[in-house]
Amino acid sequence: MSIIEKAAGKIGTGAPRAAAVPPASQAPSQDASMIENALAKQQSKHAAPFVATPVEPMFISPDRESPSEGNSQVQSINLARLHRMGVVAPDAEKTQIAEEFRIIKRPLIANAFGQGTSRVKNGNLIMVTSSLPGEGKSFCAINLAISMAMEMDRTVLLIDADVAKPRVPEYLGIHADKGLLDVLQDKDLKLSDVLIKTDIAKLTVLPAGRTYKRATELLASAAMTRLVEDIGNRYPDRIILFDSPPLLATSESSVLTTHMGQIVMVVEAEKTSQEAVREALSHIQSCEVVGMLLNKTTPTPGADYYYGYYGSYGK
């Protein structure tokens, strides 16, 4: 049984049964399931490796520290706290989760900048999402962002686009009053006014901003299109990661999909049903590259996993 078959089998179905995944040499039949087609698609020239096992820890409340005076847009991240939470930390020693996200990020970067493969259109615009809440997408988005920011020649902009339940500032322990939705609403507000530079080298954060009842319409507006085009093209070395809402919980993520070059869909092992995965995949068919990241798995002793997770089908 291949790594991919094992990974697919961990997606909960109510019974411990693996999904049938067509071999690399075979094209899926017309009546193949959505998840089979999605897995088969990863064997294309833009395929990327992601089936991973990082386990999202119980959330630790941010340290109660007052935000810096003067609404400074340069804020410090408590790296020791990140390490306690199990998040990749730039100053930490070599860890399993750091190694896992190094492998996960590599094909994403290759697709974005044409390193060893043809360059994906808008490949530097990457959305991290899930089918349902609680699968660990924000945890994975933050780990990817920090890991990518550790690259020698790349900068990263992490956008908290989960406008209904933003988690990025909470995780990082930073303070944010305004953000993405405020820029889209207020023509006089500049993007630079809401960006937060962190003391993690080459990592900048764009918070979600204040809640707005017509958030979906804002994300579907011409202002959002202009904003995405601007941030996507302004710096040739920049990777933009969007922490998106769950696909089956809100409509915002389906709107965001239209701008993306790559999507990472986080699936909680042994819990998320194949039916939910199939339904979620039907919302993101327009994206050229979709990878599935299997999260919260329990490594099997003696299994053929590299650092407990790696399976290549091509993320």
VODOSE-23438 format. One record per residue (C-alpha): x, y, z; residue number from 1. Coordinates in pm, 1 decimal. Each point is the difference from the previous one (the first is absolute). Layout:
<rs>
x:y:z:resi
X:Y:Z:NUM
...
</rs>
This chain:
<rs>
x:y:z:resi
0.0:0.0:0.0:1
140.2:337.5:-99.3:2
51.1:295.5:235.2:3
-291.2:179.1:-170.4:4
-234.2:-292.7:46.9:5
96.3:-9.3:367.2:6
-58.9:374.1:31.7:7
-335.7:-18.7:-173.5:8
-97.7:-285.8:226.5:9
50.2:219.8:306.6:10
-280.0:234.0:-109.9:11
-293.9:-103.6:215.9:12
-280.4:-191.4:-167.2:13
-175.5:-157.2:294.7:14
195.1:-318.5:-78.3:15
375.8:-58.7:-27.4:16
6.7:-30.6:-376.7:17
242.5:160.7:-245.0:18
-112.2:195.5:-302.2:19
82.1:-159.6:-332.2:20
268.9:211.7:-160.7:21
89.8:-70.8:-365.2:22
367.4:-76.3:-65.0:23
217.3:272.8:-149.1:24
-1.2:-172.3:-337.0:25
-379.2:-8.1:-25.3:26
-240.0:284.8:-69.2:27
-305.9:4.1:229.8:28
-323.9:-123.1:-151.4:29
-279.7:246.0:-71.3:30
-201.1:-126.8:293.7:31
291.8:15.1:244.6:32
-77.0:184.1:320.6:33
97.7:362.9:54.4:34
268.1:-93.5:251.0:35
149.7:-258.1:-237.9:36
14.5:260.1:-276.0:37
160.4:249.5:234.9:38
266.5:-246.7:107.1:39
60.8:-104.7:-359.9:40
35.0:365.8:-99.3:41
297.7:31.3:232.9:42
194.7:-228.1:-234.4:43
0.8:274.5:-264.3:44
300.1:214.9:-83.0:45
-108.5:243.5:271.4:46
-49.0:-261.1:268.0:47
123.9:75.7:346.3:48
72.8:-235.1:299.0:49
-223.5:63.9:294.3:50
-128.2:-258.3:233.7:51
129.5:97.9:341.9:52
-32.9:-89.1:363.0:53
48.0:312.6:212.7:54
-240.0:-13.7:293.2:55
-156.4:329.6:99.4:56
52.7:44.8:374.5:57
-259.2:123.5:242.9:58
-11.3:374.8:-52.0:59
197.2:206.3:249.4:60
-144.9:343.4:75.8:61
230.0:280.3:-110.2:62
218.6:161.2:261.1:63
-181.0:296.7:151.5:64
222.6:281.8:-116.0:65
-111.4:346.5:-97.2:66
46.8:95.4:-365.2:67
282.3:236.6:-73.0:68
-65.2:371.5:29.2:69
-94.5:202.9:-305.0:70
-157.8:-290.1:-191.3:71
340.1:-100.8:-130.9:72
-14.7:-232.8:-297.3:73
316.6:-180.2:105.7:74
-81.5:-261.1:262.2:75
193.1:-272.8:175.5:76
-103.8:-363.8:-0.3:77
70.4:-209.9:306.9:78
209.7:-273.4:-157.8:79
21.0:-199.4:322.5:80
-379.4:-11.6:10.8:81
-14.6:-119.5:-361.9:82
237.8:-278.7:88.2:83
-218.7:-104.1:295.9:84
-299.7:-15.0:-232.1:85
181.5:-229.9:-239.6:86
33.0:264.8:-272.0:87
310.3:32.2:-215.0:88
230.3:254.6:163.3:89
297.4:146.6:-191.5:90
232.7:-12.2:299.7:91
-92.3:-351.2:113.2:92
210.9:-308.4:-43.7:93
-84.3:-250.5:-272.0:94
-343.6:-150.5:68.8:95
-225.7:-251.3:-169.3:96
-266.6:256.3:-83.2:97
259.9:236.3:-146.8:98
125.4:-279.3:-225.8:99
-353.5:-87.7:-105.9:100
-84.5:354.0:-103.4:101
332.2:31.6:-181.3:102
-111.3:-285.2:-222.0:103
-355.0:132.3:-34.0:104
113.4:347.5:-108.8:105
251.3:-112.8:-261.4:106
-240.1:-86.3:-287.2:107
-213.0:306.4:79.8:108
305.0:222.1:-46.5:109
104.8:-192.3:-310.9:110
-343.9:49.5:-157.4:111
-5.3:367.9:94.7:112
336.3:87.2:-152.9:113
54.8:-267.9:-263.1:114
283.7:-178.3:176.8:115
39.6:-335.5:-172.4:116
-352.1:14.0:-143.2:117
-210.8:234.7:-208.7:118
-115.6:304.1:191.6:119
-362.5:-7.6:115.2:120
-205.7:308.2:-83.3:121
-45.1:199.9:321.2:122
192.0:-277.5:170.9:123
126.9:234.4:269.9:124
-361.9:49.4:114.9:125
-67.3:-298.0:226.4:126
-319.4:-63.3:195.3:127
-3.5:-226.7:306.6:128
-348.5:-128.1:76.4:129
-194.5:-301.9:124.2:130
-340.9:-156.8:-37.5:131
-119.9:72.7:352.7:132
105.6:205.2:302.8:133
246.7:-150.3:244.3:134
217.4:-194.5:-244.6:135
308.8:210.8:71.3:136
23.8:222.3:-307.0:137
117.0:311.7:188.5:138
263.3:-205.4:180.6:139
123.2:-134.0:-334.5:140
-12.7:342.3:-169.8:141
213.8:155.8:273.2:142
250.5:-284.2:-11.5:143
25.4:28.8:-377.2:144
41.4:376.9:18.6:145
281.0:-16.0:254.5:146
171.6:-285.3:-179.2:147
-15.1:185.0:-332.7:148
128.0:319.5:164.3:149
311.7:-194.9:96.6:150
91.6:-31.3:-369.9:151
307.5:199.1:-93.6:152
-155.9:175.5:-299.3:153
-375.0:20.3:74.7:154
-227.1:234.0:194.5:155
-342.2:-100.7:132.6:156
-325.8:187.4:49.3:157
-245.2:-193.6:218.2:158
-357.2:124.2:-47.7:159
-265.5:-89.5:255.8:160
-291.2:-38.1:-239.6:161
-215.2:-196.4:244.0:162
-194.0:318.5:58.7:163
-273.7:-167.3:206.8:164
235.9:-167.2:249.7:165
351.1:143.1:-41.6:166
265.2:-193.4:191.5:167
337.3:118.9:-132.2:168
54.2:296.0:240.2:169
-117.6:-217.6:289.2:170
247.6:-272.8:-85.9:171
289.9:239.8:-51.5:172
-88.2:211.1:302.7:173
-12.8:325.6:-196.3:174
-249.8:284.3:20.3:175
-207.0:102.9:-301.3:176
-280.6:258.0:-24.3:177
-35.2:31.5:-376.3:178
79.0:-221.6:-292.9:179
-118.8:-146.9:-328.6:180
-370.7:87.1:20.6:181
76.9:355.7:111.9:182
223.3:57.7:-303.1:183
-273.3:-130.9:-230.2:184
-262.4:225.2:160.2:185
198.8:320.6:43.1:186
152.2:143.0:-316.9:187
209.9:240.2:205.8:188
161.7:-276.1:203.7:189
329.7:-123.8:-141.6:190
113.0:-358.2:13.9:191
321.5:111.1:167.0:192
-209.1:145.7:285.1:193
-124.8:-343.4:106.2:194
291.7:-230.0:-80.1:195
183.5:-132.2:305.4:196
369.1:-67.4:-37.5:197
122.9:-262.1:242.1:198
338.0:-66.8:150.8:199
8.8:-326.8:-190.6:200
216.3:100.5:-292.3:201
-194.1:34.3:-327.0:202
-341.0:-75.9:153.8:203
-275.8:262.4:-22.5:204
-361.3:-46.2:112.7:205
-320.2:152.2:-136.5:206
-274.5:-48.3:265.1:207
-362.4:-63.6:-94.5:208
-117.1:333.1:135.5:209
-328.0:95.8:158.7:210
-305.3:-215.8:-65.8:211
-234.4:103.5:-279.5:212
-335.8:-158.9:-75.7:213
60.2:9.4:-376.1:214
345.9:-155.3:14.4:215
-67.3:-238.1:-289.9:216
-95.7:288.5:-228.7:217
313.5:187.8:102.5:218
220.5:-297.0:-80.8:219
-175.6:-33.4:-336.8:220
35.3:370.3:-80.9:221
219.2:171.4:-256.9:222
193.5:151.0:290.3:223
102.0:-350.1:111.6:224
107.0:-92.1:-352.4:225
218.4:310.0:-20.3:226
145.3:-68.4:344.6:227
89.4:-360.4:-83.4:228
156.9:100.6:-331.1:229
202.6:268.8:175.1:230
136.6:-215.4:280.9:231
54.5:-292.9:-234.0:232
207.1:192.7:-251.3:233
170.1:275.1:200.3:234
292.6:-210.8:122.9:235
134.7:-282.5:-219.3:236
129.8:-197.5:298.8:237
-317.4:19.6:210.4:238
-223.2:-291.2:97.6:239
-351.4:90.0:114.5:240
-174.0:-249.7:226.4:241
-372.3:37.7:70.3:242
-145.0:-161.8:312.8:243
-345.5:-55.1:-146.2:244
-331.7:-91.0:163.7:245
-107.4:-367.1:-17.9:246
-156.2:-76.5:-337.2:247
-322.2:-147.6:138.3:248
-49.8:251.3:280.7:249
-13.9:330.8:-187.6:250
-12.2:134.1:-354.6:251
307.9:222.7:27.1:252
248.9:-274.4:-80.6:253
-169.3:-86.7:-330.6:254
36.8:364.0:-102.0:255
367.3:4.5:95.7:256
61.9:-309.9:-210.5:257
-41.6:197.4:-321.1:258
318.8:195.2:74.7:259
221.4:-292.4:103.2:260
269.3:-185.5:-188.8:261
37.9:-274.2:261.8:262
-218.6:-136.9:278.8:263
99.2:-205.3:302.4:264
-302.1:-180.8:142.8:265
52.7:-118.7:356.1:266
-182.6:-322.5:88.3:267
-25.2:-125.0:356.6:268
102.2:-364.0:9.5:269
-251.9:-260.2:116.9:270
-271.0:260.7:51.9:271
-90.1:192.1:-316.9:272
-228.2:-211.4:-217.5:273
71.6:-73.3:-364.5:274
-339.8:150.1:-80.1:275
109.4:332.0:152.4:276
328.3:-12.5:-190.2:277
-174.7:-68.3:-329.9:278
-244.2:286.0:58.3:279
281.2:238.5:93.3:280
202.7:-95.4:-308.2:281
-298.0:83.0:-220.7:282
33.2:363.6:115.3:283
361.5:36.0:-114.7:284
5.1:-169.7:-339.3:285
102.8:322.9:-172.6:286
345.3:-5.6:160.8:287
275.4:-168.2:-198.6:288
191.8:-142.6:296.8:289
-179.0:-146.5:302.3:290
190.9:-192.1:265.6:291
-133.1:-187.6:301.2:292
181.3:24.9:332.3:293
-98.6:-277.3:238.5:294
15.5:149.1:348.0:295
-10.8:-145.6:352.6:296
97.7:-349.6:-104.0:297
130.7:-262.5:238.0:298
325.2:-139.2:-144.7:299
7.1:-378.8:-25.4:300
316.4:-160.8:139.0:301
210.0:-132.6:-284.1:302
-208.2:171.4:-270.1:303
183.0:124.4:-307.3:304
-34.9:368.1:87.5:305
283.0:248.1:-12.1:306
-1.4:184.7:332.4:307
-343.3:-151.0:59.4:308
-187.2:133.0:-297.7:309
129.5:37.8:-348.5:310
-173.7:-137.0:-305.0:311
66.3:129.2:-350.0:312
-260.6:-6.7:-269.8:313
143.4:187.7:-266.5:314
-218.7:400.8:564.5:315
</rs>
